């Protein structure tokens, strides 16, 4: 339960702060200094600063605990499959044939993907992820991503198309990381689109915001990935870009959309999710155009 030490004047500020600092040092990040009565401005500022610090520590600790629980949950299933198959082979229940060894290999790939995704999320959130920018044509990049998924889409009976405005300006982006974002979104869309459905990748100029510098093509380039799948429940929409969000990428690592958000924001852009025009889901990315021009 949260408690606070009241400050009634500047004479007790050090005692109050020392008491609450001791609680924080012991790992109790719910500690707060409560301001009551009349205290000088600097004393109030000091107390507010302490409370802000404690609140951030508390939020970070909650996030850390949640992440550990989520990672433990995600690791348990593939490890259980690997362990079960290996034990069955050693006990003579299953033969050490190609089918059973392939099942073990598949689960190790799941683990490898999860570890790599966690690494990308950690680097992105810590600001340690470096971008290698170069002039990039998003129309061409979108078409390349679509081409890489043509086989998957055809095998699933899904129509995959790309749409791009003519003469889009080149943007200074990291093409490898941008391709990773689009691949995550397209893979997610294909997983949630039924046979006979449709997935679109559109690259277009976005309307210029009133306060944005004027450019020939607007203030940003927008990439939209839309599908005719089952859509995202309204209550999940505010959380789809969180780590391990359930229902957003239920058959993937659960980190794809979180990674996409981190990489887009690292480029100075925004990403949002909403319902598609008729059904399904629409993911919209906006990447700013360099006011000096990137052609």
Buried (B, 14 or more C-beta within 10 A) or exposed (E): EEEBBEBEEBEBBEEBBEBBBEBBEEEBBBBBBBBEEEBEEEBBEBBEEBBEEBEEBBEEBEEEEEBEEBBEEBBEEBBEBBEBBBEBBEEEEBEEEEEBBEBBEEBEEBBEBBEEBBEBBEBBBEEEBEBEBEEBBBBBBBBBBBEBBEEBBEEBEBEBEBEBBEEBBBBBBBBEBBBBBBBBBBBBBBBBBEEEBBBBBBBBBBEBEEEBEEBEBBBBBBBBBBBBBBBBEEEBBEBBBBBBBEBBBEEBBBBBBBBBBBBBBBBEBBBBBBBBEEEBBBBBBBBBBBEEEBE
